[in-house]
Amino acid sequence: MTREDRPTGIVASVRRADGTPVQDARVLLGAGPSHRDLAALSNALGQTTLTGLEPGLYTVVVLSHGQRHEVQIQVPPAQMVAAEIVV
């Protein structure tokens, strides 16, 4: 697999301040170079993945229990970035 063939995106882990995973949090792109309608729900471990992104700076929005949280995440070329998001 060449570098260009590797997936580019974000692997998000959504957690509460005490470290407890947040299931069914809605994770979506708020802004970025390949801004498109892309959203996912976190699983029982609080994890979800957004793939197929162009490299660049993204605003990731997390909606959980009536609250909205935003984080900035830099995605380099041909890499999956791990992001811990505390809600």
N, C-alpha and C positions, 0 to 999 in steps of 0.2 A: 504494500500500500504506500503510495507516494504521499508527501505532505499535503498536496492539493486534494487528495482523496479522503483525508481524515475529516471527521465531523467537527464542526465549529458550533459552539453553543454554551449553555449555562446549565450546570447541575446544581439546583437549589435545594438547600435543607432549611425548612421553616421550623423554628423552635420558639418556645416561650423563654422568658428571661431565666427560668430555673432549669432550662435544658430539655424540657418535655417537648417531644415532637408535636407538631400541629397538623392533624389530618384534615383533608378537604379544604385547605386554604387555596384560594384562587390566585395563581401566579401568572402575570401577563406582562407583555412589553408595553411600556408607556411611551417610550421614545427611543430612537436609535437609528443607525444607518440603514438597516433593513426593516424599518418600522412597518409592521403588518399586523393583522389580527392574529395573534398567537397567544394562547392561554392554555394552562394545564392546572389540574388539581393535585395537591400533595397527597401522597399515600400515607399509610399508617405509620411510617417512619418519618413523616414530614418531608419526604423527598419528591422532587419532580425534575424533569429535564425539558429544556427548550433547545431544539437543534435547528440546523440549517440557517444559522445567522451569519451575516457578513461581519468581518472584524470591525471593532469600533466600540464606542462608549454607549451603553444602554441604560435607560431608566427602567428598572423592574418594579412593578407594583404588586403588592401582596394584599389581598382582601381576606380578612378573617374575623369572624365574630363581630361584624359591624364596624371594624376598624380598617383604615387604609395606611399602608406603610410603603415608602419608596426608598430604593437604594440604587446607587450608581455602580455599574459593573463594567469593567473593561474586558472585552473579548478579543484575544489575539488571533491571528490567522491559524487555522488548522489545529485548534485546541479546544478542549472542553474545560471551562472554568468552574471550579467549585465555589459556591457562595453560601455562607451561613447567614440567614436572615432571621433576626430576632423580632418577634411581634409582641 
